[in-house]
């Protein structure tokens, strides 16, 4: 080992395992918080809104909800021809 390598090893010191460093945990905190928030949102949506009736002309067939166009009643012509 050269003199500069020995000096560098003395300055840096022994490295710690990755789980003892703070940066991996800081980097993983954002995605972990997003996952927890998503799970909370799904649970609240299922608990509070799963039994609501469909309104506004929607029809549910299985998991698909479609909206039907309103049916207009035929009207008499406004200007009858003579």
Secondary structure, DSSP 4 states (H G I P E B T S, - for coil): --HHHHHHHHHH-PPPPGGGSHHHHHHHHHHHHHHHHHHHHHHHHHHHHTTPPP-TTEEEETTEEEEPPPPPPP---SS---
